[in-house]
């Protein structure tokens, strides 16, 4: 697992490179946030803005780590976006 709040390097590389795999990875991230919010799975994180604490919602680092693994294994080229999201949202014991 990487440092919370960071994007693992292979995933970051795919996003930066763009093209079809990068677009799909960005789409997966957006869908993870939307579906995760609907499921109540986003995490509350306290940040400081202009000296004041604020609570924001954030996707679990586990999802980014799993997406990174999916990128490394070629899922962006082999699988459809809804299926990737479905797999990433599985509980750890089922993944």
C-alpha positions in Angstrom: 0.0 0.0 0.0 1.2 3.5 -0.8 1.1 6.6 1.3 -2.5 7.7 1.8 -3.6 10.3 -0.6 -1.1 9.5 -3.3 -1.4 8.1 -6.8 0.9 5.1 -7.4 3.4 5.7 -10.2 2.1 3.2 -12.9 -1.4 4.7 -12.6 0.0 8.2 -12.7 2.0 7.4 -15.8 -1.1 6.0 -17.6 -3.1 9.1 -16.7 -0.3 11.4 -17.8 0.2 9.6 -21.1 -3.5 9.9 -22.0 -4.9 8.1 -24.9 -7.4 5.3 -24.5 -5.9 3.7 -21.4 -5.5 7.0 -19.7 -9.0 8.1 -20.5 -10.3 4.8 -19.2 -8.3 5.1 -16.0 -9.7 8.6 -15.5 -13.3 7.3 -16.2 -12.8 4.5 -13.7 -11.7 7.0 -11.0 -14.7 9.2 -11.6 -17.1 6.2 -11.5 -15.4 4.9 -8.3 -16.0 8.2 -6.6 -19.7 8.4 -7.8 -20.5 4.8 -6.9 -18.4 4.9 -3.7 -20.3 8.0 -2.6 -23.7 6.3 -3.3 -22.5 3.4 -1.2 -21.3 5.6 1.6 -17.8 4.3 1.2 -15.9 7.5 0.8 -13.7 8.5 3.8 -13.9 11.7 5.8 -10.6 13.5 5.9 -9.9 16.7 7.8 -7.8 19.3 6.0 -6.9 22.8 6.9 -8.0 25.6 4.5 -7.0 29.2 5.4 -6.3 28.1 9.0 -9.7 26.4 9.4 -10.3 22.7 9.5 -12.6 21.3 6.9 -14.0 17.8 6.3 -13.7 16.5 2.8 -14.6 13.2 1.2 -11.9 11.1 -0.3 -11.8 7.7 -2.0 -10.0 5.0 0.1 -6.3 4.5 -0.8 -7.1 0.8 -1.3 -9.1 1.7 -4.4 -6.2 3.6 -5.9 -3.8 0.8 -5.0 -6.2 -1.8 -6.7 -6.6 0.4 -9.7 -2.8 0.7 -10.0 -2.6 -3.1 -9.9 -5.3 -3.3 -12.6 -3.2 -0.9 -14.7 -0.1 -3.0 -14.2 -2.0 -6.2 -15.2 -3.4 -4.6 -18.4 -7.0 -4.3 -17.3 -7.4 -1.0 -19.1 -6.9 -2.8 -22.4 -8.8 -6.0 -21.6 -11.8 -5.0 -19.5 -14.8 -2.6 -19.8 -15.0 0.3 -17.3 -18.1 -1.0 -15.4 -16.4 -4.3 -14.8 -13.2 -2.7 -13.6 -15.2 -0.6 -11.2 -17.2 -3.5 -10.0 -14.0 -5.5 -9.2 -12.3 -2.6 -7.5 -15.3 -2.1 -5.2 -15.4 -5.7 -3.9 -14.6 -6.1 -0.3 -10.9 -7.1 0.3 -11.8 -10.7 1.2 -13.6 -11.1 -2.1 -11.2 -9.4 -4.4 
